[in-house]
Amino acid sequence: VGMIPIYDLLNHHNGKRNAKLSIAEDGVRLVTVGKVEEDDDDDNNDDNNDGKRNHTIRRGEQLYLSYGLKTSSNMYRDYGFVEDWPSCWNFADSTTGDNYAFVSFEKGIAAINPSADFLRYIWQSNESQEEYEESAGWHSESLSVVDLERFAGAVRSRLGEFATTLGEDRKLLFAEEQALLVASSISSSSGDTTNRIEDVMSAMNYRIAFK
């Protein structure tokens, strides 16, 4: 395992990805990716190895890279967080054994049962959030009523398997947040206690995100 200076400081975000590693003749470079905006100055844009122009990173703009397009369960298991958008979820209908997937965006928009082409589009295109959401809407609208009803039934079945509702989860999370504040304010409180509470809160946030 090796650490790459600067590159290892970047956070992940598939929707906002604007940087990547590029192999050049003189070694490895960190280059920007994404569409060149109309108001970008030609003198401020470089060519990458494919001969395509890279858009300008504005002063103060955060750099994001991609850990790859992974399901939210894998992101949570490997890195300890769930991406806000696009979030890729999959689950099985215990009554039928069928597998389902969806990619969620902000504003309650989701691409239901996304195709491999749609997933590649999300990972490689570097579009704006609005363009992603518009494409997700078109994708879901292209599905048949039968497919949508089958998906809705599977979702209801899966949510019914949880012991708590979304509202109850939020109340439980609030209670854990208060417990963490109390534990953090007590000097005699052990690190194990706060770590346990933080782990519980992390799991609750993951469950809430799915619901």
TIRO-2110 file (N, C-alpha, C; in Angstrom, 1 decimal):
// TIRO-2110
0.8, -1.2, 0.0, N, 1, A
0.0, 0.0, 0.0, CA, 1, A
0.9, 1.2, 0.0, C, 1, A
0.6, 2.2, -0.9, N, 2, A
1.4, 3.4, -1.0, CA, 2, A
0.6, 4.6, -0.8, C, 2, A
1.1, 5.7, -0.3, N, 3, A
0.5, 6.9, -0.2, CA, 3, A
1.0, 7.9, -1.2, C, 3, A
0.1, 8.6, -1.9, N, 4, A
0.5, 9.6, -2.9, CA, 4, A
0.3, 11.0, -2.4, C, 4, A
1.3, 11.8, -2.3, N, 5, A
1.2, 13.1, -1.7, CA, 5, A
0.1, 13.9, -2.4, C, 5, A
-0.6, 14.7, -1.7, N, 6, A
-1.7, 15.6, -2.2, CA, 6, A
-2.9, 14.8, -2.6, C, 6, A
-2.7, 13.8, -3.4, N, 7, A
-3.9, 13.0, -3.9, CA, 7, A
-4.6, 12.3, -2.7, C, 7, A
-3.9, 11.9, -1.7, N, 8, A
-4.5, 11.2, -0.6, CA, 8, A
-5.3, 12.2, 0.3, C, 8, A
-5.2, 13.5, 0.0, N, 9, A
-5.9, 14.5, 0.8, CA, 9, A
-7.3, 14.7, 0.2, C, 9, A
-7.6, 14.2, -1.0, N, 10, A
-8.8, 14.5, -1.7, CA, 10, A
-9.9, 13.6, -1.2, C, 10, A
-11.1, 14.2, -1.1, N, 11, A
-12.3, 13.4, -0.7, CA, 11, A
-13.0, 12.9, -1.9, C, 11, A
-13.8, 11.9, -1.7, N, 12, A
-14.6, 11.2, -2.7, CA, 12, A
-15.9, 11.9, -3.0, C, 12, A
-16.3, 12.0, -4.2, N, 13, A
-17.7, 12.4, -4.6, CA, 13, A
-17.9, 12.1, -6.1, C, 13, A
-18.7, 11.1, -6.4, N, 14, A
-18.9, 10.8, -7.8, CA, 14, A
-19.6, 11.9, -8.5, C, 14, A
-20.6, 12.5, -7.8, N, 15, A
-21.3, 13.6, -8.5, CA, 15, A
-20.5, 14.8, -8.7, C, 15, A
-19.6, 15.1, -7.8, N, 16, A
-18.8, 16.4, -8.0, CA, 16, A
-17.3, 16.1, -8.4, C, 16, A
-17.0, 14.9, -8.8, N, 17, A
-15.7, 14.6, -9.1, CA, 17, A
-15.1, 15.6, -10.2, C, 17, A
-13.9, 16.1, -9.8, N, 18, A
-13.3, 17.1, -10.7, CA, 18, A
-11.8, 16.9, -10.9, C, 18, A
-11.3, 15.7, -10.4, N, 19, A
-9.8, 15.4, -10.5, CA, 19, A
-9.6, 13.9, -10.5, C, 19, A
-8.5, 13.6, -11.1, N, 20, A
-8.1, 12.2, -11.2, CA, 20, A
-6.6, 12.1, -11.4, C, 20, A
-6.1, 10.9, -11.2, N, 21, A
-4.7, 10.6, -11.5, CA, 21, A
-4.6, 10.3, -13.0, C, 21, A
-3.5, 10.8, -13.7, N, 22, A
-3.3, 10.6, -15.1, CA, 22, A
-1.8, 10.2, -15.3, C, 22, A
-1.6, 9.1, -16.0, N, 23, A
-0.3, 8.6, -16.3, CA, 23, A
0.3, 9.4, -17.5, C, 23, A
1.4, 10.0, -17.3, N, 24, A
2.1, 10.8, -18.4, CA, 24, A
3.5, 10.3, -18.6, C, 24, A
4.2, 10.7, -19.6, N, 25, A
5.5, 10.3, -19.9, CA, 25, A
6.5, 10.6, -18.8, C, 25, A
6.2, 11.7, -18.1, N, 26, A
7.1, 12.1, -17.0, CA, 26, A
6.7, 11.6, -15.6, C, 26, A
5.7, 10.7, -15.6, N, 27, A
5.2, 10.1, -14.4, CA, 27, A
3.7, 10.3, -14.2, C, 27, A
3.2, 10.4, -13.0, N, 28, A
1.8, 10.5, -12.6, CA, 28, A
1.5, 11.9, -12.3, C, 28, A
0.4, 12.4, -12.9, N, 29, A
-0.1, 13.8, -12.6, CA, 29, A
-1.5, 13.8, -12.1, C, 29, A
-1.8, 14.8, -11.3, N, 30, A
-3.2, 15.0, -10.9, CA, 30, A
-3.8, 16.0, -11.8, C, 30, A
-4.8, 15.6, -12.6, N, 31, A
-5.4, 16.5, -13.6, CA, 31, A
-6.9, 16.7, -13.3, C, 31, A
-7.4, 17.8, -13.8, N, 32, A
-8.9, 18.0, -13.6, CA, 32, A
-9.7, 17.3, -14.6, C, 32, A
-10.9, 17.0, -14.3, N, 33, A
-11.8, 16.4, -15.3, CA, 33, A
-13.1, 17.2, -15.2, C, 33, A
-13.9, 17.0, -16.3, N, 34, A
-15.2, 17.7, -16.3, CA, 34, A
-15.3, 18.5, -17.6, C, 34, A
-16.5, 19.0, -17.8, N, 35, A
-16.7, 19.8, -19.0, CA, 35, A
-16.1, 21.2, -18.8, C, 35, A
-15.6, 21.8, -19.9, N, 36, A
-15.1, 23.2, -19.8, CA, 36, A
-16.3, 24.1, -19.9, C, 36, A
-16.5, 25.0, -19.0, N, 37, A
-17.6, 25.9, -19.0, CA, 37, A
-17.4, 27.0, -20.0, C, 37, A
-18.5, 27.6, -20.5, N, 38, A
-18.4, 28.6, -21.6, CA, 38, A
-17.5, 29.8, -21.2, C, 38, A
-17.5, 30.1, -19.9, N, 39, A
-16.8, 31.3, -19.4, CA, 39, A
-15.4, 31.0, -19.0, C, 39, A
-15.0, 29.7, -19.2, N, 40, A
-13.6, 29.4, -18.8, CA, 40, A
-12.6, 30.0, -19.8, C, 40, A
-11.6, 30.6, -19.3, N, 41, A
-10.6, 31.2, -20.1, CA, 41, A
-9.7, 30.2, -20.8, C, 41, A
-9.6, 30.2, -22.1, N, 42, A
-8.8, 29.2, -22.9, CA, 42, A
-7.4, 29.1, -22.3, C, 42, A
-6.8, 30.2, -21.8, N, 43, A
-5.4, 30.2, -21.4, CA, 43, A
-5.3, 29.5, -20.1, C, 43, A
-6.4, 29.3, -19.3, N, 44, A
-6.4, 28.7, -18.0, CA, 44, A
-6.7, 27.2, -18.1, C, 44, A
-6.9, 26.6, -19.3, N, 45, A
-7.3, 25.2, -19.4, CA, 45, A
-6.2, 24.5, -20.0, C, 45, A
-5.8, 23.3, -19.5, N, 46, A
-4.8, 22.4, -20.0, CA, 46, A
-5.4, 21.3, -20.8, C, 46, A
-4.6, 20.7, -21.6, N, 47, A
-5.0, 19.5, -22.3, CA, 47, A
-4.6, 18.3, -21.5, C, 47, A
-5.5, 17.3, -21.4, N, 48, A
-5.0, 16.0, -20.7, CA, 48, A
-4.4, 15.1, -21.8, C, 48, A
-4.1, 13.9, -21.4, N, 49, A
-3.4, 13.0, -22.3, CA, 49, A
-4.3, 12.5, -23.5, C, 49, A
-5.6, 12.7, -23.4, N, 50, A
-6.5, 12.4, -24.5, CA, 50, A
-6.7, 13.5, -25.4, C, 50, A
-6.0, 14.6, -25.2, N, 51, A
-6.2, 15.8, -26.1, CA, 51, A
-7.4, 16.6, -25.8, C, 51, A
-8.1, 16.3, -24.7, N, 52, A
-9.4, 17.0, -24.3, CA, 52, A
-9.0, 18.1, -23.3, C, 52, A
-9.7, 19.2, -23.4, N, 53, A
-9.4, 20.3, -22.5, CA, 53, A
-10.0, 20.0, -21.1, C, 53, A
-9.3, 20.4, -20.1, N, 54, A
-9.8, 20.3, -18.7, CA, 54, A
-10.3, 21.6, -18.2, C, 54, A
-11.4, 21.6, -17.5, N, 55, A
-12.0, 22.8, -17.0, CA, 55, A
-11.2, 23.4, -15.9, C, 55, A
-11.3, 24.7, -15.6, N, 56, A
-10.6, 25.4, -14.6, CA, 56, A
-11.1, 25.1, -13.2, C, 56, A
-10.2, 24.9, -12.3, N, 57, A
-10.6, 24.8, -10.9, CA, 57, A
-10.6, 26.2, -10.3, C, 57, A
-11.7, 26.6, -9.8, N, 58, A
-11.8, 28.0, -9.3, CA, 58, A
-11.1, 28.1, -7.9, C, 58, A
-10.7, 29.3, -7.6, N, 59, A
-10.0, 29.5, -6.3, CA, 59, A
-11.0, 29.2, -5.2, C, 59, A
-10.6, 28.3, -4.2, N, 60, A
-11.4, 27.9, -3.1, CA, 60, A
-12.3, 26.7, -3.4, C, 60, A
-12.3, 26.3, -4.7, N, 61, A
-13.1, 25.1, -5.0, CA, 61, A
-12.5, 23.8, -4.5, C, 61, A
-13.3, 23.0, -3.9, N, 62, A
-12.7, 21.7, -3.3, CA, 62, A
-12.5, 20.7, -4.5, C, 62, A
-11.4, 20.0, -4.3, N, 63, A
-11.1, 18.9, -5.3, CA, 63, A
-11.7, 17.6, -4.8, C, 63, A
-12.4, 16.9, -5.7, N, 64, A
-13.0, 15.6, -5.4, CA, 64, A
-12.4, 14.6, -6.4, C, 64, A
-12.2, 13.4, -5.9, N, 65, A
-11.9, 12.2, -6.8, CA, 65, A
-13.0, 11.2, -6.7, C, 65, A
-12.8, 10.0, -7.3, N, 66, A
-13.8, 9.0, -7.2, CA, 66, A
-13.1, 7.7, -6.7, C, 66, A
-13.7, 7.1, -5.7, N, 67, A
-13.3, 5.8, -5.2, CA, 67, A
-13.9, 4.7, -6.1, C, 67, A
-14.6, 5.1, -7.1, N, 68, A
-15.3, 4.1, -7.9, CA, 68, A
-16.8, 4.2, -7.7, C, 68, A
-17.6, 3.7, -8.6, N, 69, A
-19.1, 3.7, -8.4, CA, 69, A
-19.4, 2.4, -7.7, C, 69, A
-19.7, 2.5, -6.4, N, 70, A
-20.0, 1.4, -5.5, CA, 70, A
-21.3, 1.5, -4.9, C, 70, A
-21.9, 0.4, -4.5, N, 71, A
-23.2, 0.5, -3.7, CA, 71, A
-22.9, 1.1, -2.4, C, 71, A
-24.0, 1.7, -1.9, N, 72, A
-23.9, 2.4, -0.6, CA, 72, A
-23.5, 1.5, 0.5, C, 72, A
-23.9, 0.2, 0.5, N, 73, A
-23.5, -0.8, 1.5, CA, 73, A
-22.0, -1.0, 1.4, C, 73, A
-21.4, -1.0, 0.2, N, 74, A
-19.9, -1.2, 0.1, CA, 74, A
-19.2, 0.1, 0.5, C, 74, A
-19.8, 1.2, 0.2, N, 75, A
-19.1, 2.5, 0.6, CA, 75, A
-19.1, 2.6, 2.1, C, 75, A
-20.2, 2.2, 2.7, N, 76, A
-20.3, 2.3, 4.2, CA, 76, A
-19.3, 1.3, 4.8, C, 76, A
-19.3, 0.1, 4.3, N, 77, A
-18.4, -1.0, 4.8, CA, 77, A
-16.9, -0.6, 4.7, C, 77, A
-16.6, -0.1, 3.5, N, 78, A
-15.1, 0.2, 3.2, CA, 78, A
-14.6, 1.5, 3.7, C, 78, A
-15.5, 2.5, 3.7, N, 79, A
-15.1, 3.9, 4.0, CA, 79, A
-15.8, 4.6, 5.1, C, 79, A
-16.9, 4.0, 5.6, N, 80, A
-17.6, 4.5, 6.8, CA, 80, A
-18.6, 5.7, 6.5, C, 80, A
-19.0, 5.9, 5.2, N, 81, A
-20.0, 6.9, 5.0, CA, 81, A
-20.8, 6.5, 3.8, C, 81, A
-22.0, 7.2, 3.6, N, 82, A
-22.8, 7.0, 2.5, CA, 82, A
-22.8, 8.3, 1.7, C, 82, A
-22.6, 8.2, 0.4, N, 83, A
-22.6, 9.4, -0.4, CA, 83, A
-23.9, 10.1, -0.5, C, 83, A
-24.0, 11.4, -0.4, N, 84, A
-25.3, 12.1, -0.5, CA, 84, A
-26.0, 11.9, -1.8, C, 84, A
-25.2, 12.1, -2.9, N, 85, A
-25.7, 11.8, -4.3, CA, 85, A
-24.5, 11.7, -5.2, C, 85, A
-24.6, 10.8, -6.2, N, 86, A
-25.6, 9.8, -6.3, CA, 86, A
-25.3, 8.6, -5.4, C, 86, A
-26.4, 8.1, -4.7, N, 87, A
-26.3, 7.0, -3.8, CA, 87, A
-26.8, 5.7, -4.5, C, 87, A
-26.0, 4.7, -4.6, N, 88, A
-26.4, 3.5, -5.3, CA, 88, A
-26.8, 2.4, -4.3, C, 88, A
-28.1, 2.0, -4.3, N, 89, A
-28.6, 1.1, -3.3, CA, 89, A
-29.1, -0.2, -4.0, C, 89, A
-29.0, -1.3, -3.4, N, 90, A
-29.5, -2.6, -3.9, CA, 90, A
-30.1, -3.3, -2.7, C, 90, A
-31.1, -4.1, -3.0, N, 91, A
-31.7, -4.9, -1.9, CA, 91, A
-32.5, -6.1, -2.6, C, 91, A
-32.8, -7.1, -1.8, N, 92, A
-33.5, -8.3, -2.3, CA, 92, A
-34.9, -8.3, -1.7, C, 92, A
-35.8, -8.8, -2.5, N, 93, A
-37.2, -9.0, -2.0, CA, 93, A
-37.2, -10.4, -1.4, C, 93, A
-37.4, -10.4, 0.0, N, 94, A
-37.4, -11.7, 0.6, CA, 94, A
-38.5, -12.6, 0.2, C, 94, A
-39.6, -12.1, -0.3, N, 95, A
-40.8, -12.9, -0.6, CA, 95, A
-40.6, -13.5, -2.0, C, 95, A
-39.8, -12.9, -2.9, N, 96, A
-39.7, -13.5, -4.2, CA, 96, A
-38.2, -13.8, -4.6, C, 96, A
-37.3, -13.3, -3.8, N, 97, A
-35.9, -13.5, -4.1, CA, 97, A
-35.3, -12.7, -5.2, C, 97, A
-36.1, -11.8, -5.7, N, 98, A
-35.7, -10.9, -6.8, CA, 98, A
-34.8, -9.8, -6.2, C, 98, A
-33.8, -9.4, -7.0, N, 99, A
-32.9, -8.3, -6.6, CA, 99, A
-33.3, -7.0, -7.3, C, 99, A
-33.2, -5.9, -6.5, N, 100, A
-33.6, -4.6, -7.1, CA, 100, A
-32.5, -3.6, -6.8, C, 100, A
-32.4, -2.5, -7.5, N, 101, A
-31.4, -1.4, -7.3, CA, 101, A
-32.0, -0.1, -7.7, C, 101, A
-31.5, 0.9, -7.1, N, 102, A
-31.9, 2.3, -7.5, CA, 102, A
-30.8, 3.2, -7.2, C, 102, A
-30.7, 4.3, -7.9, N, 103, A
-29.7, 5.4, -7.7, CA, 103, A
-30.5, 6.6, -7.3, C, 103, A
-30.2, 7.1, -6.1, N, 104, A
-31.0, 8.2, -5.6, CA, 104, A
-30.1, 9.5, -5.7, C, 104, A
-30.9, 10.6, -5.9, N, 105, A
-30.3, 11.9, -6.0, CA, 105, A
-31.0, 12.8, -5.0, C, 105, A
-30.6, 14.1, -4.9, N, 106, A
-31.3, 15.0, -4.1, CA, 106, A
-32.7, 15.3, -4.7, C, 106, A
-33.6, 16.0, -4.0, N, 107, A
-34.9, 16.3, -4.4, CA, 107, A
-35.8, 15.1, -4.6, C, 107, A
-35.4, 14.0, -4.0, N, 108, A
-36.3, 12.8, -4.1, CA, 108, A
-36.3, 12.1, -5.5, C, 108, A
-35.4, 12.4, -6.3, N, 109, A
-35.3, 11.8, -7.7, CA, 109, A
-34.5, 10.6, -7.6, C, 109, A
-34.9, 9.5, -8.3, N, 110, A
-34.2, 8.2, -8.3, CA, 110, A
-34.3, 7.6, -9.7, C, 110, A
-33.2, 6.9, -10.0, N, 111, A
-33.2, 6.0, -11.2, CA, 111, A
-33.5, 4.6, -10.8, C, 111, A
-34.6, 4.0, -11.1, N, 112, A
-35.0, 2.7, -10.6, CA, 112, A
-34.5, 1.6, -11.6, C, 112, A
-33.9, 0.6, -11.0, N, 113, A
-33.3, -0.5, -11.8, CA, 113, A
-32.4, 0.1, -12.9, C, 113, A
-31.4, 0.8, -12.5, N, 114, A
-30.5, 1.4, -13.6, CA, 114, A
-29.8, 0.4, -14.4, C, 114, A
-29.6, 0.7, -15.7, N, 115, A
-28.9, -0.2, -16.6, CA, 115, A
-27.4, 0.1, -16.4, C, 115, A
-26.6, -0.9, -16.9, N, 116, A
-25.1, -0.7, -16.9, CA, 116, A
-24.7, 0.6, -17.6, C, 116, A
-25.4, 0.9, -18.7, N, 117, A
-25.1, 2.1, -19.4, CA, 117, A
-25.3, 3.4, -18.6, C, 117, A
-26.4, 3.4, -17.8, N, 118, A
-26.7, 4.5, -17.0, CA, 118, A
-25.7, 4.7, -15.9, C, 118, A
-25.3, 3.6, -15.3, N, 119, A
-24.3, 3.6, -14.3, CA, 119, A
-22.9, 4.1, -14.8, C, 119, A
-22.6, 3.7, -16.0, N, 120, A
-21.3, 4.2, -16.6, CA, 120, A
-21.5, 5.7, -16.9, C, 120, A
-22.6, 6.1, -17.3, N, 121, A
-22.9, 7.5, -17.6, CA, 121, A
-22.7, 8.4, -16.3, C, 121, A
-23.2, 7.9, -15.2, N, 122, A
-23.0, 8.6, -13.9, CA, 122, A
-21.5, 8.7, -13.6, C, 122, A
-20.8, 7.7, -13.7, N, 123, A
-19.4, 7.6, -13.3, CA, 123, A
-18.5, 8.4, -14.2, C, 123, A
-18.8, 8.5, -15.5, N, 124, A
-17.8, 9.0, -16.5, CA, 124, A
-18.1, 10.3, -17.1, C, 124, A
-19.4, 10.8, -17.0, N, 125, A
-19.8, 11.9, -17.8, CA, 125, A
-19.4, 13.3, -17.2, C, 125, A
-19.4, 13.4, -15.8, N, 126, A
-19.1, 14.6, -15.1, CA, 126, A
-20.1, 15.7, -15.5, C, 126, A
-21.3, 15.4, -15.5, N, 127, A
-22.4, 16.4, -15.8, CA, 127, A
-22.7, 17.1, -14.5, C, 127, A
-23.6, 18.1, -14.6, N, 128, A
-24.1, 18.8, -13.5, CA, 128, A
-25.1, 18.0, -12.7, C, 128, A
-25.4, 18.4, -11.5, N, 129, A
-26.4, 17.7, -10.7, CA, 129, A
-27.8, 17.7, -11.4, C, 129, A
-28.1, 18.8, -12.0, N, 130, A
-29.4, 19.0, -12.6, CA, 130, A
-29.5, 18.0, -13.8, C, 130, A
-28.4, 17.9, -14.6, N, 131, A
-28.4, 17.0, -15.7, CA, 131, A
-28.5, 15.5, -15.3, C, 131, A
-27.8, 15.2, -14.2, N, 132, A
-27.9, 13.8, -13.7, CA, 132, A
-29.4, 13.5, -13.3, C, 132, A
-30.0, 14.4, -12.6, N, 133, A
-31.4, 14.2, -12.1, CA, 133, A
-32.3, 14.1, -13.3, C, 133, A
-32.1, 15.0, -14.3, N, 134, A
-33.0, 14.9, -15.5, CA, 134, A
-32.9, 13.6, -16.2, C, 134, A
-31.7, 13.0, -16.3, N, 135, A
-31.5, 11.7, -16.9, CA, 135, A
-32.1, 10.6, -16.1, C, 135, A
-32.0, 10.8, -14.8, N, 136, A
-32.6, 9.8, -13.9, CA, 136, A
-34.1, 9.7, -14.1, C, 136, A
-34.7, 10.9, -14.2, N, 137, A
-36.1, 11.0, -14.4, CA, 137, A
-36.5, 10.3, -15.7, C, 137, A
-35.8, 10.6, -16.8, N, 138, A
-36.1, 10.0, -18.0, CA, 138, A
-36.0, 8.5, -18.0, C, 138, A
-34.9, 8.0, -17.3, N, 139, A
-34.7, 6.6, -17.2, CA, 139, A
-35.9, 5.9, -16.5, C, 139, A
-36.3, 6.5, -15.3, N, 140, A
-37.4, 5.9, -14.6, CA, 140, A
-38.8, 6.0, -15.4, C, 140, A
-38.9, 7.0, -16.1, N, 141, A
-40.2, 7.2, -16.9, CA, 141, A
-40.2, 6.2, -18.0, C, 141, A
-39.1, 5.7, -18.4, N, 142, A
-39.0, 4.7, -19.5, CA, 142, A
-39.5, 3.3, -19.1, C, 142, A
-39.5, 3.1, -17.8, N, 143, A
-39.9, 1.8, -17.2, CA, 143, A
-41.4, 1.5, -17.4, C, 143, A
-41.8, 0.3, -17.5, N, 144, A
-43.2, 0.0, -17.7, CA, 144, A
-43.9, 0.1, -16.3, C, 144, A
-45.3, 0.2, -16.4, N, 145, A
-46.0, 0.3, -15.1, CA, 145, A
-45.9, -1.0, -14.3, C, 145, A
-45.8, -2.1, -15.0, N, 146, A
-45.6, -3.4, -14.3, CA, 146, A
-44.3, -3.4, -13.5, C, 146, A
-43.2, -2.9, -14.2, N, 147, A
-41.9, -2.9, -13.5, CA, 147, A
-42.0, -2.0, -12.3, C, 147, A
-42.6, -0.8, -12.4, N, 148, A
-42.7, 0.2, -11.3, CA, 148, A
-43.5, -0.4, -10.2, C, 148, A
-44.6, -1.1, -10.5, N, 149, A
-45.4, -1.6, -9.4, CA, 149, A
-44.7, -2.8, -8.7, C, 149, A
-43.9, -3.5, -9.5, N, 150, A
-43.2, -4.6, -8.9, CA, 150, A
-42.1, -4.0, -7.9, C, 150, A
-41.5, -3.0, -8.4, N, 151, A
-40.4, -2.3, -7.5, CA, 151, A
-41.1, -1.7, -6.3, C, 151, A
-42.2, -1.1, -6.4, N, 152, A
-42.9, -0.4, -5.3, CA, 152, A
-43.3, -1.5, -4.3, C, 152, A
-43.7, -2.6, -4.8, N, 153, A
-44.1, -3.7, -3.8, CA, 153, A
-42.9, -4.3, -3.1, C, 153, A
-41.8, -4.4, -3.8, N, 154, A
-40.6, -4.9, -3.1, CA, 154, A
-40.1, -3.9, -2.1, C, 154, A
-40.2, -2.6, -2.4, N, 155, A
-39.8, -1.6, -1.4, CA, 155, A
-40.6, -1.6, -0.2, C, 155, A
-42.0, -1.7, -0.3, N, 156, A
-42.9, -1.8, 0.8, CA, 156, A
-42.5, -3.1, 1.7, C, 156, A
-42.3, -4.2, 1.0, N, 157, A
-41.9, -5.4, 1.7, CA, 157, A
-40.6, -5.3, 2.5, C, 157, A
-39.6, -4.6, 1.9, N, 158, A
-38.3, -4.5, 2.5, CA, 158, A
-38.5, -3.5, 3.7, C, 158, A
-39.2, -2.4, 3.6, N, 159, A
-39.3, -1.5, 4.7, CA, 159, A
-40.1, -2.1, 5.8, C, 159, A
-41.0, -3.0, 5.5, N, 160, A
-41.8, -3.6, 6.5, CA, 160, A
-41.0, -4.6, 7.3, C, 160, A
-39.9, -5.0, 6.9, N, 161, A
-39.0, -5.9, 7.6, CA, 161, A
-38.2, -5.2, 8.8, C, 161, A
-38.1, -3.9, 8.7, N, 162, A
-37.4, -3.2, 9.8, CA, 162, A
-38.3, -3.1, 11.0, C, 162, A
-37.6, -3.2, 12.1, N, 163, A
-38.4, -3.1, 13.4, CA, 163, A
-38.8, -1.7, 13.8, C, 163, A
-38.3, -0.7, 13.1, N, 164, A
-38.6, 0.7, 13.4, CA, 164, A
-39.0, 1.4, 12.2, C, 164, A
-39.8, 2.5, 12.3, N, 165, A
-40.1, 3.4, 11.2, CA, 165, A
-39.1, 4.4, 11.1, C, 165, A
-39.2, 5.2, 10.0, N, 166, A
-38.2, 6.3, 9.8, CA, 166, A
-38.3, 7.3, 10.9, C, 166, A
-39.5, 7.7, 11.3, N, 167, A
-39.7, 8.6, 12.4, CA, 167, A
-39.2, 8.1, 13.7, C, 167, A
-39.3, 6.8, 14.0, N, 168, A
-38.8, 6.3, 15.2, CA, 168, A
-37.3, 6.3, 15.2, C, 168, A
-36.7, 6.0, 14.0, N, 169, A
-35.2, 6.0, 13.9, CA, 169, A
-34.7, 7.4, 14.2, C, 169, A
-35.4, 8.4, 13.7, N, 170, A
-34.9, 9.8, 14.0, CA, 170, A
-35.0, 10.2, 15.4, C, 170, A
-36.0, 9.7, 16.1, N, 171, A
-36.1, 9.9, 17.6, CA, 171, A
-35.0, 9.2, 18.3, C, 171, A
-34.7, 7.9, 17.9, N, 172, A
-33.6, 7.2, 18.5, CA, 172, A
-32.3, 7.8, 18.3, C, 172, A
-32.1, 8.3, 17.0, N, 173, A
-30.8, 9.0, 16.7, CA, 173, A
-30.7, 10.2, 17.6, C, 173, A
-31.7, 11.0, 17.8, N, 174, A
-31.7, 12.2, 18.6, CA, 174, A
-31.3, 11.8, 20.0, C, 174, A
-31.8, 10.7, 20.5, N, 175, A
-31.5, 10.3, 21.9, CA, 175, A
-30.0, 9.9, 22.0, C, 175, A
-29.5, 9.2, 21.0, N, 176, A
-28.1, 8.9, 21.0, CA, 176, A
-27.2, 10.1, 20.9, C, 176, A
-27.6, 11.1, 20.2, N, 177, A
-26.9, 12.4, 20.1, CA, 177, A
-26.8, 13.1, 21.5, C, 177, A
-27.9, 13.0, 22.2, N, 178, A
-27.9, 13.6, 23.5, CA, 178, A
-27.0, 12.8, 24.5, C, 178, A
-27.1, 11.5, 24.3, N, 179, A
-26.2, 10.6, 25.2, CA, 179, A
-24.7, 10.9, 24.9, C, 179, A
-24.4, 11.2, 23.6, N, 180, A
-23.0, 11.5, 23.3, CA, 180, A
-22.6, 12.8, 23.9, C, 180, A
-23.5, 13.8, 23.9, N, 181, A
-23.1, 15.1, 24.5, CA, 181, A
-22.8, 14.9, 26.0, C, 181, A
-23.7, 14.1, 26.6, N, 182, A
-23.5, 13.9, 28.1, CA, 182, A
-22.2, 13.1, 28.3, C, 182, A
-21.9, 12.1, 27.5, N, 183, A
-20.7, 11.3, 27.7, CA, 183, A
-19.5, 12.1, 27.5, C, 183, A
-19.5, 13.0, 26.5, N, 184, A
-18.4, 13.8, 26.1, CA, 184, A
-18.1, 14.9, 27.2, C, 184, A
-19.1, 15.3, 27.9, N, 185, A
-18.9, 16.3, 28.9, CA, 185, A
-18.4, 15.8, 30.3, C, 185, A
-18.5, 14.4, 30.4, N, 186, A
-18.0, 13.8, 31.7, CA, 186, A
-16.6, 13.4, 31.5, C, 186, A
-15.7, 14.0, 32.3, N, 187, A
-14.3, 13.7, 32.1, CA, 187, A
-14.0, 12.2, 32.4, C, 187, A
-14.8, 11.6, 33.3, N, 188, A
-14.5, 10.2, 33.7, CA, 188, A
-15.0, 9.2, 32.7, C, 188, A
-15.8, 9.7, 31.7, N, 189, A
-16.4, 8.8, 30.7, CA, 189, A
-15.2, 8.2, 29.8, C, 189, A
-15.3, 6.9, 29.6, N, 190, A
-14.3, 6.2, 28.8, CA, 190, A
-14.5, 6.4, 27.4, C, 190, A
-13.4, 6.3, 26.6, N, 191, A
-13.4, 6.4, 25.2, CA, 191, A
-14.3, 5.3, 24.6, C, 191, A
-14.4, 4.2, 25.2, N, 192, A
-15.2, 3.1, 24.7, CA, 192, A
-16.7, 3.4, 24.7, C, 192, A
-17.1, 4.2, 25.7, N, 193, A
-18.5, 4.6, 25.7, CA, 193, A
-18.8, 5.5, 24.5, C, 193, A
-18.0, 6.6, 24.3, N, 194, A
-18.3, 7.5, 23.2, CA, 194, A
-18.1, 6.8, 21.9, C, 194, A
-17.2, 5.9, 21.8, N, 195, A
-17.0, 5.1, 20.5, CA, 195, A
-18.2, 4.2, 20.2, C, 195, A
-18.8, 3.6, 21.3, N, 196, A
-20.0, 2.8, 21.1, CA, 196, A
-21.1, 3.6, 20.6, C, 196, A
-21.3, 4.8, 21.2, N, 197, A
-22.4, 5.7, 20.8, CA, 197, A
-22.3, 6.1, 19.4, C, 197, A
-21.1, 6.5, 19.0, N, 198, A
-20.8, 7.0, 17.7, CA, 198, A
-21.0, 5.8, 16.7, C, 198, A
-20.7, 4.6, 17.0, N, 199, A
-20.9, 3.5, 16.1, CA, 199, A
-22.4, 3.3, 15.9, C, 199, A
-23.2, 3.4, 17.0, N, 200, A
-24.6, 3.2, 16.9, CA, 200, A
-25.2, 4.3, 16.1, C, 200, A
-24.8, 5.5, 16.3, N, 201, A
-25.3, 6.7, 15.5, CA, 201, A
-25.0, 6.5, 14.0, C, 201, A
-23.8, 6.0, 13.7, N, 202, A
-23.4, 5.7, 12.3, CA, 202, A
-24.3, 4.7, 11.7, C, 202, A
-24.6, 3.6, 12.4, N, 203, A
-25.5, 2.6, 11.8, CA, 203, A
-26.9, 3.1, 11.6, C, 203, A
-27.3, 4.0, 12.6, N, 204, A
-28.7, 4.6, 12.4, CA, 204, A
-28.7, 5.5, 11.2, C, 204, A
-27.7, 6.3, 11.0, N, 205, A
-27.7, 7.2, 9.9, CA, 205, A
-27.7, 6.4, 8.5, C, 205, A
-27.0, 5.3, 8.5, N, 206, A
-27.0, 4.4, 7.3, CA, 206, A
-28.5, 3.9, 7.1, C, 206, A
-29.1, 3.5, 8.1, N, 207, A
-30.5, 2.9, 8.0, CA, 207, A
-31.4, 4.0, 7.5, C, 207, A
-31.3, 5.2, 8.1, N, 208, A
-32.1, 6.4, 7.7, CA, 208, A
-31.9, 6.7, 6.3, C, 208, A
-30.7, 6.7, 5.9, N, 209, A
-30.4, 7.1, 4.5, CA, 209, A
-31.0, 6.1, 3.5, C, 209, A
-31.0, 4.8, 3.8, N, 210, A
-31.7, 3.9, 3.0, CA, 210, A
-33.2, 4.1, 2.9, C, 210, A
-33.8, 4.3, 4.1, N, 211, A
-35.2, 4.5, 4.1, CA, 211, A
-35.7, 5.8, 3.4, C, 211, A
END
